Structure formats: structure tokens, C-alpha cells
Amino acid sequence: LFKVAVFRLDADQLYLVWSNHHIMMDGWSMGVLMKSLFQNYEALRAGRTPANGQGKPYSDYIKWLGKQDNEEAESYWSERLAGFEQPSVLPGRLPVKKDENSNKEYSFTWDE
């Protein structure tokens, strides 16, 4: 569901290709990942040890979720949605223009 490749273009130039299915990562997550990747890369280039940014395990979120007050949440959403009589109608899939391309290319250059 994702592929990563690094190509050496010459002695001091590399080309990183990252491809992933949209189910693996949304745009926000991709930004977080790329920021971490390039921060670690810069640390290695500078001779520093990259930060070990361990995230919290998903089980911590599930434990937190289990401690939430369901009655309070229901009250909040009942108040926020008061006055709505029926579900909102969502439009069907919008047609994609033939010249649109979902692939994106980003270029980064570091000063020596």
C-alpha cells in the first residue's frame, strides 16, 4: 500500500520517490511524516542523532475514549444538532476533470 525508493542521480544528489494509497495516509498525516523524515535527515547530515519521536500507542487512545462521559457527549451533540429535522443530503461523486491528476511532486533543496 506504499512504496519508497531513493535514486542516486549523481555523487551529491538523491531523488526520493514516495507513493502510497490514500487509505494509508491523508494529507495532514503525510505532512507530519515528511516533516519528521526531513528533520531526521538534517540531523544525520549535521552529525547529530535524530530525535526518537515515539508516538503514543493506539491503545492509550482507546483507554482515554473509554473514560469519556457518554451522557455529556450525547447532550453536547443533541444541543449542537437541535433544529435539524432530517439528515443532510450529500451529493454524489463529483466528476473528475480529464486534465486533473492526483499525483503531486514536491522538491526540497538543502544548502551545503
Contacts in CASP RR format, 6 or more apart in sequence:
PFRMAT RR
TARGET T0000
AUTHOR 0000-0000-0000
METHOD contacts of the structure
MODEL  1
LFKVAVFRLDADQLYLVWSNHHIMMDGWSMGVLMKSLFQNYEALRAGRTP
ANGQGKPYSDYIKWLGKQDNEEAESYWSERLAGFEQPSVLPGRLPVKKDE
NSNKEYSFTWDE
1 20 0 8 1.000
1 21 0 8 1.000
1 23 0 8 1.000
1 24 0 8 1.000
2 18 0 8 1.000
2 19 0 8 1.000
2 20 0 8 1.000
2 21 0 8 1.000
2 24 0 8 1.000
2 25 0 8 1.000
3 17 0 8 1.000
3 18 0 8 1.000
3 19 0 8 1.000
3 20 0 8 1.000
4 16 0 8 1.000
4 17 0 8 1.000
4 18 0 8 1.000
4 19 0 8 1.000
5 16 0 8 1.000
5 17 0 8 1.000
6 14 0 8 1.000
6 15 0 8 1.000
6 16 0 8 1.000
6 17 0 8 1.000
7 14 0 8 1.000
7 15 0 8 1.000
7 17 0 8 1.000
8 14 0 8 1.000
8 15 0 8 1.000
9 15 0 8 1.000
12 112 0 8 1.000
20 30 0 8 1.000
25 33 0 8 1.000
34 106 0 8 1.000
36 53 0 8 1.000
38 108 0 8 1.000
39 50 0 8 1.000
39 51 0 8 1.000
40 50 0 8 1.000
40 51 0 8 1.000
42 110 0 8 1.000
43 49 0 8 1.000
43 50 0 8 1.000
43 51 0 8 1.000
44 50 0 8 1.000
45 110 0 8 1.000
END
